């Protein structure tokens, strides 16, 4: 049974654009190599909170910092990539933990990358004392 006919219907739910980043090895000026984030395109998607029992059991409290990204079945998303939702981002806000390709869509489990000592996630402005 070919379910790809439904992919166009599911695309109507894609209300965000995810900017994708990949890590590229760059020679260091000192010893060894370093890695930098390089833009790798963008994909239309929808983003939902993680609510399924299996993911919650597998990752535990980490799921509070995770979201589930839904994209087209041929979306070029791979594990370890970076993802940002701000249009002018030069670095990712999230990292791709796992990817599941299906006939009608691609699931990507993403996790916040930068959590400072104040406990705020990427893309959130710190509260100002006032």
N, C-alpha and C positions, 0 to 999 in steps of 0.2 A: 504494500500500500504506500503510495507516494503522498506524503504530507507536506511537501514543499509548497503546495498551492496555498497553504495557510500562512506562510511566512509573510506575505504582503499584508494580511490582516493583522498579524501581530506587530508589524512595523509601526502601525498607527499608535501604539502605546509608547513608542520611544520618544520621551519628552525631554531628554538631556543629550548632550554631546560629551563624550568622554575623550579627552586627549590622552593618547598613549605614548609611553616613553620606554625606551630600551636602554640597558646598560651597555656602554662601550668601553673597552679597555684602552687606556691611554698610558704611554710610557711616563713614568715619574721622572722628575728632574733629580731625584735623589737615588733611591734604591727601589727596585721592583716596579710594579705598575699600580695605577690608580684607575678608578672607574668613574665615569661621568654619565649623566642622563642625557640621552639624545631623543628628540621628538621622533615618533614612529607613526604619525597619522592620527586620525580621529575616527570614532564610530558613533552613530546614533544609538542610544540605549535608554533603558529605564532602570532605576535603582530602587531597590526595596530593602527593608530591614531583614535581617536573618531571623527566621521564625521556625524553621523546621527542626524537629527534635534531633535528628541525626547530627546535624552540624553543631547544635548546642551541646550534645553529649560528647562530640569529638573534640571541640575546641574550648568548651567550658566558658569561663568568664571573658575570654578573648572575644567572644561573639558580640559583646557590647561595643566593640570598636570595629565591627565588620558590617559589610553590606553585600547584597547580592545584586550583581549587574546582569541584566538581560540584554542581549544584542542579537543581531542577525546570525544565521547559521554559519556564514562564511567570514565572520568577524575575525580579524587577525590579532586575537588576544591569546597570550601564552603566559604560563606561570613565570613569576619573577619580574614581569613587566611592571611599569609604574603607570598610574592613572591619575588624572586631574580633571576637575570639572569647571575650573575657573578659566575663562577664555584666554587670558594673557599669561598663563602659567609657564614658567621655564623649568620647573621641577615638579615631580609628581607629589600628590598628597596621600595617595594610597598605593599599596603594592598588591599584585595579584597573587593570592594564595593558591588557588586551584581553578581549573577550567574544565567544564564539561560541555562537549559538543553534542548537540542533538540535531534531529532532522529539521526542526523548525526554528531553533534558536540556540544560542550559546549562553551558558551560565558561567559567570566568573565571580568567585568569592574574593572580595577585596577587603583589605585591612588598613586602617590608618597607620601611616608611617611614623610621623613625628608626634610624640607625646612628651611635652615638657614636664618639668618638675611640678608645675601647677596642675597637671592632669588634663590640660585642654588638648583636643585633637587638632589635626591640621585643618586649616581653613576657618578656625574659630578665633575670633578676636578675644584677647584677655579682658576680663572685666576690670574696669578702672575704679580704684578706690576714690571715693569722692566725698 
